């Protein structure tokens, strides 16, 4: 249960980071 939550947080963070980095790429 704890591991699953950790993996979910990691995935969410990764998704957030890719979104943040993709936004500037769209403009530049």
PyMOL commands that set and color helices and strands:
alter all, ss='L'
color gray80, all
select helices_A, chain A and resi 2-27
alter helices_A, ss='H'
color red, helices_A
deselect
rebuild
show_as cartoon
